[in-house]
Amino acid sequence: MAKAPTYRSPTDSYAVTAEFYDVLQAGEDETRVRHLYGREVAKARVGVLDIGAGTGRVTLMSLAESQVDVHAVEPARAMRTSLMTRLAALPARQRERVTVHPHALEEAALYAVADVAVCHNTVACLSPSARHALWPAIGAALVPGGSLFLQLPPARLPARNVLRVLPQQRIGEHAYGGRMVMSTAGNRIRTRVDYWVRGVEGVLREHSETFWMWPASRSQVIDDLERHGFVPLPGHDDPAVLAVTLRTPWRDDVVTPTTVALAHRRRDVTTRVVARSHG
């Protein structure tokens, strides 16, 4: 029997966390995404793009708050499995409005599919090179005048270890809990997450997973996005979320019927070009 490879592809990340995320964190996160993005998603007239959909909190909120198609981008197989299970439980009419893309956005080749994009709890875990590949892919997926709402990464490295205890949750006879420890490691932030399951006889299981984050200030992210046609969106001053809009020669603050029609024309042309290149 051949020896199993030691390499784990990026799509296998979150293999440990996927089991515990919804139990320990998703309830709080559901409230937060509705507060941060709900009103903006409700204004969507073309589509909503959920970048790094995870187990689906932004995706489900977008289906509930809007009437447009939703594109959920999630390359991690473990998290995508939870997302698909949750979508399978929805009524057929809602399921028809959501498409799940099992790749990074720059590999999904989405063009002018949305006027609202949300990137929640994702950018911090992308390396600088991955971020530089992401920005133009978002610009391609949005129609001119579309908006991006992005949860910012930490602005700087932590001066000391930061501990966060995840509130314990009970399912049947078992209690689930965990903790996260953030620490500085060179130019990155190392986040180790420890999970445990306890029964009446004590600890039944313990698991750990480590994630890496790259800090960047708000001004750094704005500068990077401006190189790809984005400008800050006035009236949005939440310190945790950056709101930007894709520049358009028509107007910078709204999506008009003209921009929508031009976006659809752009998407049709791109589709024909791709078809010819493969044919």
C-alpha positions as CSV (number, residue, x, y, z in Angstrom):
1,M,0.0,0.0,0.0
2,A,1.4,3.4,-1.0
3,K,2.2,5.8,1.8
4,A,-0.4,8.6,2.2
5,P,1.0,12.0,1.2
6,T,1.9,14.4,4.0
7,Y,0.9,17.4,1.9
8,R,-2.6,18.9,2.7
9,S,-4.1,21.1,0.0
10,P,-5.4,24.5,0.9
11,T,-9.0,23.3,0.4
12,D,-8.6,20.9,3.4
13,S,-8.1,23.8,5.8
14,Y,-10.7,24.2,8.5
15,A,-11.0,20.4,8.7
16,V,-11.0,20.6,12.5
17,T,-12.8,23.9,12.9
18,A,-15.7,23.0,10.6
19,E,-17.1,20.6,13.2
20,F,-17.1,23.1,16.0
21,Y,-17.6,26.5,14.3
22,D,-21.4,26.5,14.1
23,V,-21.7,25.2,17.7
24,L,-19.4,27.7,19.3
25,Q,-19.3,30.8,17.1
26,A,-22.0,30.9,14.5
27,G,-24.8,32.3,16.7
28,E,-22.8,35.4,17.6
29,D,-21.6,35.7,14.0
30,E,-25.1,35.5,12.6
31,T,-26.1,38.6,14.7
32,R,-23.0,40.4,13.7
33,V,-23.3,39.9,9.9
34,R,-26.9,41.0,10.0
35,H,-25.9,44.2,11.8
36,L,-22.8,44.9,9.6
37,Y,-24.2,44.1,6.2
38,G,-27.9,43.5,6.3
39,R,-29.1,47.0,5.2
40,E,-26.5,47.0,2.3
41,V,-27.4,43.6,1.1
42,A,-31.1,44.5,1.1
43,K,-30.3,47.3,-1.5
44,A,-28.8,44.8,-4.0
45,R,-30.4,44.9,-7.4
46,V,-28.1,42.7,-9.5
47,G,-26.7,40.1,-7.1
48,V,-24.8,39.5,-3.9
49,L,-21.3,38.1,-3.8
50,D,-20.2,36.3,-0.6
51,I,-16.4,36.0,-0.6
52,G,-15.3,33.3,1.8
53,A,-18.8,32.1,2.6
54,G,-17.7,29.6,5.3
55,T,-20.7,27.8,6.7
56,G,-23.1,30.3,5.2
57,R,-24.0,33.1,7.6
58,V,-23.7,35.9,5.1
59,T,-25.1,33.7,2.3
60,L,-28.3,32.8,4.3
61,M,-28.7,36.4,5.4
62,S,-28.4,37.6,1.8
63,L,-31.1,35.2,0.7
64,A,-33.4,36.4,3.4
65,E,-32.7,40.2,3.0
66,S,-32.6,40.4,-0.8
67,Q,-34.5,39.1,-3.9
68,V,-31.4,38.8,-6.1
69,D,-29.1,35.9,-7.0
70,V,-26.4,35.1,-4.5
71,H,-22.9,33.8,-5.3
72,A,-21.2,32.0,-2.4
73,V,-17.4,31.5,-2.9
74,E,-15.9,28.9,-0.5
75,P,-12.8,26.9,-1.5
76,A,-12.4,25.1,1.8
77,R,-14.1,21.7,1.4
78,A,-14.9,21.2,5.2
79,M,-16.6,24.6,5.5
80,R,-18.4,24.2,2.1
81,T,-19.8,20.9,3.3
82,S,-21.6,22.7,6.2
83,L,-22.7,25.4,3.8
84,M,-24.2,22.9,1.3
85,T,-26.0,21.0,4.1
86,R,-27.6,24.2,5.3
87,L,-28.6,25.2,1.8
88,A,-30.2,21.8,1.2
89,A,-32.6,22.5,4.0
90,L,-33.9,25.7,2.4
91,P,-37.1,25.9,0.3
92,A,-36.5,25.2,-3.4
93,R,-37.3,28.8,-4.4
94,Q,-34.4,30.1,-2.2
95,R,-32.0,27.4,-3.3
96,E,-32.6,28.4,-6.9
97,R,-31.1,31.8,-6.1
98,V,-27.8,30.7,-4.7
99,T,-24.7,29.3,-6.5
100,V,-21.8,27.8,-4.6
101,H,-18.3,28.2,-6.2
102,P,-15.8,25.7,-4.8
103,H,-12.7,27.8,-5.8
104,A,-11.0,31.0,-4.8
105,L,-12.7,34.0,-6.4
106,E,-9.8,34.6,-8.9
107,E,-10.4,31.0,-10.1
108,A,-14.2,31.2,-10.3
109,A,-14.2,33.6,-13.3
110,L,-17.2,35.6,-12.2
111,Y,-18.0,38.7,-14.3
112,A,-20.5,41.4,-13.4
113,V,-22.7,39.1,-11.3
114,A,-23.2,41.4,-8.3
115,D,-23.6,45.0,-7.2
116,V,-22.9,44.2,-3.5
117,A,-20.0,42.1,-2.3
118,V,-19.3,41.0,1.3
119,C,-15.9,39.7,2.4
120,H,-16.4,38.8,6.1
121,N,-13.8,37.2,8.3
122,T,-11.7,36.3,5.3
123,V,-9.0,38.8,4.3
124,A,-7.0,38.5,7.6
125,C,-6.1,34.9,6.7
126,L,-5.0,35.8,3.1
127,S,-1.3,36.4,2.5
128,P,-0.4,39.7,0.8
129,S,0.1,37.9,-2.6
130,A,-3.4,36.3,-2.2
131,R,-4.9,39.6,-1.4
132,H,-3.3,41.2,-4.5
133,A,-5.0,38.4,-6.6
134,L,-8.3,38.9,-4.9
135,W,-8.8,42.6,-5.5
136,P,-9.0,42.5,-9.3
137,A,-11.2,39.4,-9.1
138,I,-13.7,41.4,-7.0
139,G,-13.6,44.2,-9.4
140,A,-14.4,41.8,-12.3
141,A,-17.3,40.2,-10.3
142,L,-18.9,43.6,-9.5
143,V,-20.8,45.8,-11.9
144,P,-19.5,49.4,-12.2
145,G,-20.7,51.3,-9.2
146,G,-21.0,48.2,-7.1
147,S,-19.9,48.2,-3.5
148,L,-17.6,46.0,-1.4
149,F,-18.0,45.6,2.4
150,L,-14.8,44.1,3.8
151,Q,-14.1,43.1,7.4
152,L,-10.6,44.5,8.0
153,P,-7.7,42.4,9.2
154,P,-5.9,43.3,12.4
155,A,-4.1,46.6,11.9
156,R,-0.9,45.5,13.7
157,L,0.8,42.5,15.4
158,P,-0.3,41.9,19.0
159,A,2.1,43.2,21.6
160,R,1.3,40.1,23.8
161,N,-0.6,36.9,23.6
162,V,-4.4,37.5,23.3
163,L,-6.7,34.8,24.7
164,R,-10.4,34.4,23.8
165,V,-12.5,31.8,25.5
166,L,-15.4,30.4,23.4
167,P,-18.6,30.1,25.5
168,Q,-19.4,26.5,26.3
169,Q,-22.4,25.0,24.5
170,R,-24.3,21.8,25.3
171,I,-25.6,19.3,22.8
172,G,-27.3,16.4,24.6
173,E,-25.0,14.8,27.2
174,H,-21.9,16.5,25.8
175,A,-20.5,20.0,26.4
176,Y,-18.5,21.7,23.7
177,G,-15.9,24.4,24.3
178,G,-12.8,26.0,23.1
179,R,-10.3,28.9,23.2
180,M,-8.2,30.9,20.8
181,V,-4.7,32.3,21.4
182,M,-3.3,34.9,19.1
183,S,0.5,35.5,19.2
184,T,3.1,37.2,17.1
185,A,5.3,35.1,14.8
186,G,7.6,37.2,12.6
187,N,5.4,39.4,10.4
188,R,2.3,37.2,10.9
189,I,-0.2,36.5,13.7
190,R,-0.4,32.9,14.8
191,T,-3.9,31.9,15.9
192,R,-4.1,28.5,17.7
193,V,-7.7,27.2,18.4
194,D,-8.2,24.4,20.9
195,Y,-11.5,22.6,21.0
196,W,-12.7,20.0,23.5
197,V,-15.8,17.8,24.1
198,R,-16.7,16.8,27.7
199,G,-19.1,14.3,29.1
200,V,-20.0,13.3,32.6
201,E,-16.8,11.2,32.8
202,G,-14.6,14.1,31.8
203,V,-12.8,15.1,28.5
204,L,-13.8,12.9,25.6
205,R,-12.0,14.6,22.8
206,E,-9.5,17.4,22.2
207,H,-8.5,18.9,18.9
208,S,-6.4,21.9,17.7
209,E,-6.0,23.9,14.5
210,T,-3.7,26.8,13.7
211,F,-4.4,29.7,11.4
212,W,-2.1,32.4,10.2
213,M,-3.1,36.1,9.7
214,W,-1.3,39.0,8.0
215,P,-2.0,42.4,9.6
216,A,-2.7,45.5,7.5
217,S,-3.9,49.0,8.4
218,R,-7.1,50.5,7.0
219,S,-5.1,52.9,4.9
220,Q,-3.0,50.1,3.5
221,V,-6.1,48.2,2.4
222,I,-7.6,51.4,0.9
223,D,-4.4,52.1,-1.1
224,D,-4.3,48.5,-2.4
225,L,-8.0,48.7,-3.5
226,E,-7.6,52.1,-5.1
227,R,-5.0,50.5,-7.5
228,H,-7.9,48.3,-8.8
229,G,-10.5,51.0,-9.2
230,F,-12.1,51.1,-5.8
231,V,-12.7,54.3,-3.7
232,P,-14.0,54.7,-0.2
233,L,-17.8,54.8,0.1
234,P,-18.9,58.0,2.1
235,G,-21.0,57.6,5.2
236,H,-19.5,54.3,6.4
237,D,-17.4,54.8,9.5
238,D,-17.5,51.4,11.2
239,P,-13.9,50.8,12.3
240,A,-14.1,47.0,11.7
241,V,-15.5,47.2,8.1
242,L,-14.2,49.0,5.1
243,A,-16.8,50.1,2.5
244,V,-15.6,50.9,-1.0
245,T,-17.3,51.3,-4.4
246,L,-16.0,50.4,-7.9
247,R,-15.5,53.6,-9.9
248,T,-17.8,54.2,-12.8
249,P,-17.9,56.9,-15.4
250,W,-21.7,57.3,-14.7
251,R,-22.0,57.7,-11.0
252,D,-20.0,56.5,-8.0
253,D,-22.8,56.0,-5.5
254,V,-25.6,54.1,-7.3
255,V,-26.3,51.3,-9.8
256,T,-28.5,52.6,-12.5
257,P,-30.4,50.6,-15.2
258,T,-27.8,51.7,-17.6
259,T,-24.9,50.3,-15.6
260,V,-26.8,47.1,-15.1
261,A,-27.5,46.7,-18.9
262,L,-23.8,47.5,-19.6
263,A,-22.7,44.9,-17.0
264,H,-24.9,42.2,-18.6
265,R,-23.5,43.1,-22.0
266,R,-20.0,42.9,-20.6
267,R,-20.7,39.5,-19.1
268,D,-22.2,38.2,-22.4
269,V,-19.2,39.4,-24.4
270,T,-16.8,37.7,-21.9
271,T,-18.8,34.5,-22.2
272,R,-18.5,34.5,-26.0
273,V,-14.8,35.2,-25.8
274,V,-14.2,32.3,-23.4
275,A,-16.3,30.0,-25.5
276,R,-14.3,30.8,-28.6
277,S,-11.1,30.3,-26.8
278,H,-12.1,26.8,-25.8
279,G,-13.8,25.9,-29.1
